[in-house]
Amino acid sequence: MAERLINHLRIERAKRGLTQAEMAALVGVSRKTINTVENEVFVPSTILALRLARVLATPVERLFELRG
């Protein structure tokens, strides 16, 4: 049984009215990085995942979960 990482970044970002570009600026990455994370092309590093959670004021577990 293969597990995969599911993310809810787009949903949580949109709830707060942030664009991808605004989110990227807040965490110090490019808009493309946010886009690739949201589209599950790129798995964020632990540091990036924690930065995203901090900016969105939400637990990292709300942004990312393992499903299998």
Secondary structure, DSSP 8 states (H G I E B T S, - for coil): ---EEEE-HHHHHHHTT--HHHHHHHHTS-HHHHHHHHTTSS---HHHHHHHHHHHTS-HHHHEEEE-
